[in-house]
């Protein structure tokens, strides 16, 4: 399972969004996507939509870990992403 992401910054918050796909490029709807602040330990979770898309809004700038989980797939992790 792979994840892609993009971040859009405003004055004091960021929006993190992406699409969850498998190794063949097929979307993985319903995957759990979690983002964790390294500084505060705060976690936020969303489920990918029917098209595999996910979005976190109003994220405070900082360094985060991102993980994606879905039954039958190996967990995907991206560590120390700066927004």
Phi and psi in degrees as a GROMACS rama.xvg file:
@    title "Ramachandran Plot"
@    xaxis  label "Phi"
@    yaxis  label "Psi"
@TYPE xy
-125.346  160.512  UNK-2
-134.163  143.816  UNK-3
-121.789  154.768  UNK-4
-149.53  159.786  UNK-5
-142.189  153.446  UNK-6
-127.986  135.819  UNK-7
-116.899  125.462  UNK-8
-102.066  143.03  UNK-9
-117.596  -164.103  UNK-10
-54.3954  -54.304  UNK-11
-127.472  0.774473  UNK-12
-134.713  163.561  UNK-13
-126.392  158.419  UNK-14
-116.713  129.05  UNK-15
-113.929  124.576  UNK-16
-143.285  160.353  UNK-17
-174.253  -168.135  UNK-18
-137.441  135.064  UNK-19
-94.5256  125.648  UNK-20
-134.279  159.901  UNK-21
-89.4754  -176.544  UNK-22
-64.543  -22.0336  UNK-23
-90.7972  -2.03169  UNK-24
93.5186  1.2938  UNK-25
-76.2713  140.979  UNK-26
-68.961  149.882  UNK-27
-116.532  92.4624  UNK-28
-76.6533  144.28  UNK-29
85.1494  -1.38183  UNK-30
-63.3844  143.733  UNK-31
-87.1425  124.503  UNK-32
-113.726  127.815  UNK-33
-126.464  136.664  UNK-34
-121.807  133.674  UNK-35
-126.741  127.363  UNK-36
-73.5319  126.56  UNK-37
-66.3163  -38.2139  UNK-38
-69.3592  -46.4728  UNK-39
-107.155  -17.1315  UNK-40
79.5646  -0.842389  UNK-41
-63.4673  135.193  UNK-42
-116.42  142.043  UNK-43
-130.599  140.939  UNK-44
-127.588  143.465  UNK-45
-140.372  161.415  UNK-46
-106  137.785  UNK-47
-63.2451  142.385  UNK-48
-75.0107  -176.182  UNK-49
-57.7961  -29.5459  UNK-50
-94.8994  11.7649  UNK-51
80.6402  1.40305  UNK-52
-82.5724  150.743  UNK-53
-142.397  160.332  UNK-54
-155.06  135.036  UNK-55
-115.027  130.59  UNK-56
-113.898  159.915  UNK-57
56.6574  43.925  UNK-58
-84.2047  130.822  UNK-59
-71.371  138.662  UNK-60
-56.0557  142.434  UNK-61
161.892  -162.885  UNK-62
-110.175  133.61  UNK-63
-133.231  154.56  UNK-64
-104.272  141.05  UNK-65
-123.268  134.233  UNK-66
-134.734  151.976  UNK-67
-130.606  130.706  UNK-68
-129.356  140.561  UNK-69
-157.605  135.578  UNK-70
-53.8238  132.193  UNK-71
91.045  -4.00215  UNK-72
-120.206  151.607  UNK-73
-70.6047  140.924  UNK-74
-63.3972  137.362  UNK-75
-101.737  132.75  UNK-76
-131.664  140.428  UNK-77
-129.576  113.62  UNK-78
-98.6192  149.425  UNK-79
55.6413  50.8861  UNK-80
-85.7283  129.232  UNK-81
-100.255  127.918  UNK-82
